[in-house]
């Protein structure tokens, strides 16, 4: 572990923020132990995220969508949502409305 010699506000924010749980790719699916949401590989380098049906995404976009479902309170959500063409509120709302029972 490397301890910073200078602590900036950004350093403190990162130190205080919990680690984002892992997203695992297994057999054409992106999954995580922290959410029931998943993304499925549909071919030709495209993925479908379960809470955004009808949209095909790149792997990076599907990963961003999974991260939103896992950690909707993180400061990075705005950036992740932007990669999906959504606002943070839209992305978090879609993920919350689509929770699998």
ChimeraX commands (.cxc) that place a marker at each C-alpha (Angstrom):
marker #1 position 0.00,0.00,0.00 radius 0.5
marker #1 position 1.33,3.41,-0.99 radius 0.5
marker #1 position 0.49,6.23,1.39 radius 0.5
marker #1 position 0.38,9.70,-0.22 radius 0.5
marker #1 position 2.77,12.34,1.06 radius 0.5
marker #1 position 0.32,15.15,0.22 radius 0.5
marker #1 position -3.39,14.82,0.98 radius 0.5
marker #1 position -5.55,16.83,-1.42 radius 0.5
marker #1 position -9.37,16.91,-1.30 radius 0.5
marker #1 position -9.36,14.37,-4.16 radius 0.5
marker #1 position -7.04,12.07,-2.19 radius 0.5
marker #1 position -9.34,12.25,0.83 radius 0.5
marker #1 position -12.41,11.57,-1.32 radius 0.5
marker #1 position -10.86,8.47,-2.86 radius 0.5
marker #1 position -9.60,7.22,0.51 radius 0.5
marker #1 position -13.05,7.64,2.06 radius 0.5
marker #1 position -14.96,6.05,-0.83 radius 0.5
marker #1 position -15.48,2.31,-0.60 radius 0.5
marker #1 position -14.20,0.06,-3.36 radius 0.5
marker #1 position -16.71,-0.75,-6.07 radius 0.5
marker #1 position -17.59,-4.47,-5.97 radius 0.5
marker #1 position -16.32,-6.52,-8.88 radius 0.5
marker #1 position -18.20,-7.12,-12.10 radius 0.5
marker #1 position -17.38,-10.57,-13.43 radius 0.5
marker #1 position -17.63,-11.72,-17.04 radius 0.5
marker #1 position -18.66,-15.36,-17.21 radius 0.5
marker #1 position -20.04,-17.29,-20.17 radius 0.5
marker #1 position -21.24,-14.20,-22.05 radius 0.5
marker #1 position -22.71,-12.44,-19.02 radius 0.5
marker #1 position -21.59,-9.54,-16.84 radius 0.5
marker #1 position -22.68,-10.22,-13.26 radius 0.5
marker #1 position -21.89,-9.12,-9.72 radius 0.5
marker #1 position -22.63,-10.52,-6.29 radius 0.5
marker #1 position -23.93,-7.07,-5.30 radius 0.5
marker #1 position -26.89,-6.88,-7.70 radius 0.5
marker #1 position -29.38,-9.07,-9.51 radius 0.5
marker #1 position -28.89,-7.00,-12.65 radius 0.5
marker #1 position -26.84,-8.47,-15.49 radius 0.5
marker #1 position -25.70,-7.76,-19.03 radius 0.5
marker #1 position -25.72,-10.38,-21.77 radius 0.5
marker #1 position -23.46,-10.65,-24.81 radius 0.5
marker #1 position -25.58,-10.76,-27.97 radius 0.5
marker #1 position -22.84,-10.99,-30.60 radius 0.5
marker #1 position -20.93,-8.62,-32.85 radius 0.5
marker #1 position -19.28,-6.93,-29.83 radius 0.5
marker #1 position -22.69,-5.85,-28.45 radius 0.5
marker #1 position -24.26,-6.30,-25.02 radius 0.5
marker #1 position -27.79,-5.85,-23.60 radius 0.5
marker #1 position -28.26,-4.63,-20.03 radius 0.5
marker #1 position -31.37,-6.06,-18.38 radius 0.5
marker #1 position -32.65,-2.69,-17.11 radius 0.5
marker #1 position -32.21,-1.00,-20.50 radius 0.5
marker #1 position -34.00,-3.48,-22.78 radius 0.5
marker #1 position -33.99,-2.78,-26.48 radius 0.5
marker #1 position -30.62,-0.99,-26.40 radius 0.5
marker #1 position -27.41,-2.63,-27.52 radius 0.5
marker #1 position -24.26,-1.42,-25.83 radius 0.5
marker #1 position -20.53,-1.78,-26.09 radius 0.5
marker #1 position -18.80,-3.81,-23.38 radius 0.5
marker #1 position -17.60,-0.57,-21.76 radius 0.5
marker #1 position -21.15,0.80,-21.69 radius 0.5
marker #1 position -22.52,-2.46,-20.26 radius 0.5
marker #1 position -19.83,-2.36,-17.58 radius 0.5
marker #1 position -20.76,1.26,-16.76 radius 0.5
marker #1 position -24.40,0.21,-16.46 radius 0.5
marker #1 position -23.48,-2.61,-14.11 radius 0.5
marker #1 position -21.45,-0.22,-11.98 radius 0.5
marker #1 position -24.47,2.10,-11.73 radius 0.5
marker #1 position -26.61,-0.80,-10.50 radius 0.5
marker #1 position -23.96,-1.79,-7.96 radius 0.5
marker #1 position -22.99,1.64,-6.64 radius 0.5
marker #1 position -25.69,4.24,-7.46 radius 0.5
marker #1 position -24.39,6.68,-4.84 radius 0.5
marker #1 position -20.84,6.94,-6.20 radius 0.5
marker #1 position -19.61,10.27,-7.58 radius 0.5
marker #1 position -18.68,8.49,-10.83 radius 0.5
marker #1 position -22.34,7.71,-11.66 radius 0.5
marker #1 position -22.69,10.92,-13.68 radius 0.5
marker #1 position -19.77,9.88,-15.93 radius 0.5
marker #1 position -20.99,6.29,-16.22 radius 0.5
marker #1 position -24.52,7.43,-17.08 radius 0.5
marker #1 position -23.15,9.88,-19.64 radius 0.5
marker #1 position -21.49,7.00,-21.47 radius 0.5
marker #1 position -24.97,5.47,-21.78 radius 0.5
marker #1 position -26.49,8.73,-23.07 radius 0.5
marker #1 position -28.45,9.18,-19.84 radius 0.5
marker #1 position -28.41,11.56,-16.92 radius 0.5
marker #1 position -27.35,10.15,-13.56 radius 0.5
marker #1 position -30.94,10.41,-12.30 radius 0.5
marker #1 position -32.30,8.53,-15.33 radius 0.5
marker #1 position -29.74,5.73,-15.06 radius 0.5
marker #1 position -30.19,5.27,-11.30 radius 0.5
marker #1 position -33.97,5.41,-11.73 radius 0.5
marker #1 position -34.01,2.76,-14.47 radius 0.5
marker #1 position -31.83,0.48,-12.38 radius 0.5
marker #1 position -34.00,0.99,-9.29 radius 0.5
marker #1 position -37.31,0.47,-11.13 radius 0.5
marker #1 position -36.10,-2.73,-12.74 radius 0.5
marker #1 position -34.92,-4.58,-9.64 radius 0.5
marker #1 position -35.53,-8.26,-10.16 radius 0.5
marker #1 position -37.67,-9.78,-7.39 radius 0.5
marker link #1:1,2 radius 0.2
marker link #1:2,3 radius 0.2
marker link #1:3,4 radius 0.2
marker link #1:4,5 radius 0.2
marker link #1:5,6 radius 0.2
marker link #1:6,7 radius 0.2
marker link #1:7,8 radius 0.2
marker link #1:8,9 radius 0.2
marker link #1:9,10 radius 0.2
marker link #1:10,11 radius 0.2
marker link #1:11,12 radius 0.2
marker link #1:12,13 radius 0.2
marker link #1:13,14 radius 0.2
marker link #1:14,15 radius 0.2
marker link #1:15,16 radius 0.2
marker link #1:16,17 radius 0.2
marker link #1:17,18 radius 0.2
marker link #1:18,19 radius 0.2
marker link #1:19,20 radius 0.2
marker link #1:20,21 radius 0.2
marker link #1:21,22 radius 0.2
marker link #1:22,23 radius 0.2
marker link #1:23,24 radius 0.2
marker link #1:24,25 radius 0.2
marker link #1:25,26 radius 0.2
marker link #1:26,27 radius 0.2
marker link #1:27,28 radius 0.2
marker link #1:28,29 radius 0.2
marker link #1:29,30 radius 0.2
marker link #1:30,31 radius 0.2
marker link #1:31,32 radius 0.2
marker link #1:32,33 radius 0.2
marker link #1:33,34 radius 0.2
marker link #1:34,35 radius 0.2
marker link #1:35,36 radius 0.2
marker link #1:36,37 radius 0.2
marker link #1:37,38 radius 0.2
marker link #1:38,39 radius 0.2
marker link #1:39,40 radius 0.2
marker link #1:40,41 radius 0.2
marker link #1:41,42 radius 0.2
marker link #1:42,43 radius 0.2
marker link #1:43,44 radius 0.2
marker link #1:44,45 radius 0.2
marker link #1:45,46 radius 0.2
marker link #1:46,47 radius 0.2
marker link #1:47,48 radius 0.2
marker link #1:48,49 radius 0.2
marker link #1:49,50 radius 0.2
marker link #1:50,51 radius 0.2
marker link #1:51,52 radius 0.2
marker link #1:52,53 radius 0.2
marker link #1:53,54 radius 0.2
marker link #1:54,55 radius 0.2
marker link #1:55,56 radius 0.2
marker link #1:56,57 radius 0.2
marker link #1:57,58 radius 0.2
marker link #1:58,59 radius 0.2
marker link #1:59,60 radius 0.2
marker link #1:60,61 radius 0.2
marker link #1:61,62 radius 0.2
marker link #1:62,63 radius 0.2
marker link #1:63,64 radius 0.2
marker link #1:64,65 radius 0.2
marker link #1:65,66 radius 0.2
marker link #1:66,67 radius 0.2
marker link #1:67,68 radius 0.2
marker link #1:68,69 radius 0.2
marker link #1:69,70 radius 0.2
marker link #1:70,71 radius 0.2
marker link #1:71,72 radius 0.2
marker link #1:72,73 radius 0.2
marker link #1:73,74 radius 0.2
marker link #1:74,75 radius 0.2
marker link #1:75,76 radius 0.2
marker link #1:76,77 radius 0.2
marker link #1:77,78 radius 0.2
marker link #1:78,79 radius 0.2
marker link #1:79,80 radius 0.2
marker link #1:80,81 radius 0.2
marker link #1:81,82 radius 0.2
marker link #1:82,83 radius 0.2
marker link #1:83,84 radius 0.2
marker link #1:84,85 radius 0.2
marker link #1:85,86 radius 0.2
marker link #1:86,87 radius 0.2
marker link #1:87,88 radius 0.2
marker link #1:88,89 radius 0.2
marker link #1:89,90 radius 0.2
marker link #1:90,91 radius 0.2
marker link #1:91,92 radius 0.2
marker link #1:92,93 radius 0.2
marker link #1:93,94 radius 0.2
marker link #1:94,95 radius 0.2
marker link #1:95,96 radius 0.2
marker link #1:96,97 radius 0.2
marker link #1:97,98 radius 0.2
marker link #1:98,99 radius 0.2
marker link #1:99,100 radius 0.2
marker link #1:100,101 radius 0.2
view
